[in-house]
Amino acid sequence: MNLWISQFRRGLLELCVLNLLFVHEDHGYQIVQRLKNVEGLDVRESTVYPILARMKAEGFLLVRDEPSQAGPPRRVFRLSAPGRERLRALNAYWDLLTESVSQLRSTDTDSTKGTPS
């Protein structure tokens, strides 16, 4: 079960990152910290940074360097126009998916006598 949960969380991280960046641009460390504050995600830097790099390579994110007082410049990420479209499509799919799963979970409740354990 733990492997399944881990894979499920990783699959959701792209959607979560895009939604965070829709609100405002941010540097990688801050994105990781914001995701860590979401209960249930169990996020690690080693998972988020490859996602950011992949989404940049796919054209969904724009990146700029910002000076840092404590070391090298920080990379600041923001959504590109294709990234905003990707977010719209993923959110629409997520809404459809969660509605469908909710319907499945609520059907035939007489034969299951409640929620499966």
N, C-alpha and C positions, 0 to 999 in steps of 0.2 A: 504494500500500500504506500509506503514512504517513497518509493521510486516513482510511482504514478503521480503522487502529489508534487514531487520535485519537478517532473517533466511538465506538468500542468502549469506550475508557477512560471517556469521559464518561457513557456509559450505565451503567457499573458504579459510578460514584461515589455514587449514592443508596444502593445496597446497602452500600457501604463506610462511608459516614457513619452510617447506621443501626446498623451493627454496632459502630462505635466508640462511639456514644452508648449502646448497650446496656450497655457495661461501666461507664461513668460519664459524668455530665454534663461539659460542657466549653465554653469560649468559642471563638468562631470561629477566632481566630488559632491556638489550640492544635490544633483539629481539622485545619486546613490543615497544620500542622507534622507532626502524626502521620501524615497521609496522604502527605506528601512523603517520609517515612521508609520507605514501602512501595515496594520496587523495582518498576519497570514502570508505575506509575500516572502519573507525570509530571504532578503536580497543580499548579495555579496558584490563587491567591486569587480571581482573576476568574472562575474556574469554580465554586469551592466556595460562595462567598457567595450567588450566585443560587439554588443548590440548597437552601441552608439557608432562604432567604426563601420559596421555593416550598413546601418541606415544612412550614414554619410555617403558611403560608396554607392549606395542605391539612389542617391539624390533626394532622400527624404529630409535630410538635415543640412543646414548650413553651419559652418564653423568659422569662428574668428578667434584670434589670440588676444588676450587681455593681460596687461601688465600685472604682476603680482609683487607685493612688497616682500614676500617670503619665498623667494626662489624663482624658478622659470615661469614664463607666461602661462596663464591658464587658458584652456580651450573652452570657449563659450559656444553652446549649441542652441540653435533655434530651428523652427520648422521652415522648410521651403514650401513653395506652392504645391509641389507634388506631395510633400509631407502632410500638408493640411488635407489634401484629397485622400491620402492613405488613411489618415485619422478618421475622416468622415466615413469612409467605407468600412473600416474595422469597427467603429462604434455602431454602425448600422447592423453589421453582421453579429456583433456581440449582443445587441438588443434582440435580434431575431433568435439567436441561439439560446439566450437565457429564457426567453418566453417559451420556446419549444421545450426545453428541459423542464421548466415549471409545469407545462401542460402534461408532460409524461409523468412527472412525479405525482401529479394530482389525479391521474386517471386510475380507475379501478381500485379506489381506496377501500372498498368493501372487502375485496379478496385479499388485500395485503394487510389489513388491520393497522394502518398507520404508516409511518415512515420506516423504511428499511434501516436496520442497524448495521 
